[in-house]
Amino acid sequence: MANHLVSFYVNNYKFFISIRNHFKLDKITRLSLLRIKKLLSKNKYLRNHLKKKYGKIEILYPEGCSLIDEKIIIDILKTYSNRKVKLSIIGGISGSVPTSIIINSGTQKKRYFIFNQKISGVNFDTNRPLRKFLYNKLINNYKKILEMEFNEIVKFLKTKESINFFLRYGNKSIKIYNINKCPNCFSKNTIKLFHSEGNTIQGFLPSSNSLYNLCRECELVFSNKQVSKENLKIYYQNFAYERKKSTKNHMKLLKNLNEYNTSHFSNYLHSAKKIKRSKSILDLGSGNGEFVSLARKINKNTKISALDWFMPKNLKSALKSLNIIPYTSQISIESLRKLNLNKFDLITMWEVIEHFKIDDLKKILIYIKTLMTDNGFLILSTPDFDDPHCKSLDFWSMAAGEHLSVFNENSIKNILNNTGYYVKNIEKESVTIKKANAWYDYGLKTNSSLAGRGSAQMIEQILKNKKLREKYKYISRKNKIGSEMIIVAGKQT
Ligand SMILES: [Zn+2]
């Protein structure tokens, strides 16, 4: 650790602070380090505690630290300030809740219990493009953040102002609508729900604030803070939905799809029989084309169409070379009408319906029937609020903002029956247990409670053993337990 990025004295005690892999250091991380320097140098307790002490502390943080909790350093120095200390902060939520610390290059590895931070359900790690984008917006809009103590920041993050700021992705001109009445059945009999120890993809939404309501009449769970339909596009920028690849790279992925590189691969397999029997297939919200290319592999002769609002040129060429017809279009009645589509035996919407406003979803479901042959099927897949896998890690609320609804069997059946469908069957699959080192590894590092970390660690153990993992997936599928429902519906006659 030759280059210390920030160094300073508190009295005669010297501080060196660095970030692991700091050759990748960006502006955000540099600002975080300057903030911690400022806070530590002027901290009264620390000044007092380090009076007459002559020592040195080197601190190495993990990458992606945005808001570093200065109290962690102060707390550690209470014990170690009598000597030279080398401190590596390991795992957890970068800069705020470490899972452990290493003192003096591993001579002492200690698990580290954080004192109550009075904030849970958050993730300050800016290694993810979306969080980095939002954190940038935050510090550009609220410059004072970089001078505030960590507990003051915590107070701010819990305010309505902050919650709305993150839900509108930092765009202050966008209005947030509070919705307390059920958008499906209009009942006022709804209750607030809270996520607990898991965190949302935005990272900065604490669990002290409710993001969803549950309708006690129709059982729909709906986002209680929504932007207008026109503004929903803020959630679908390229940093969140990467689709700009070369044709060659698109092809490479599409030809080698498997459960490990394609998040909903196993969900797709539930439709294999229907794919084999269909002469024509339409996938609405086709994303990078994963489902349609799998469908092509399963059935060489069927006519397959893929439709999405955003389809870069290279993706289109890749799909065309697999004999798939690409359409760039919104999933709205007006846009679909213009395409003059023929009828399809199978229409699919994988992880799409939760992104719609409920009244738009109902309208589109009614319209889709006109695109289906009489014996055709509609297959939907979406998270199931009632499922244990969906509750675990707070999976149900992880896409707050983007996911406007979280369904369960009753609420989706209610909507399908009222729009002219019958539900043939519902299968279950879990994206969260498909492989090790993914969801539960993340959970054991970032869950807020000890219980939550423990449970995540136990499940991760099962997932790490390939035999056990496959067995567990098999049993879950058989018992119809899984974070997502795959709903097969036909037209009512
Ligand atoms: Zn309702």
Residues whose N, C-alpha, C, O or C-beta is under 5 A from the ligand:
A	BS01	ZN	C182 N184 C185 F186 S187 C215 E217 C218 E219 L220
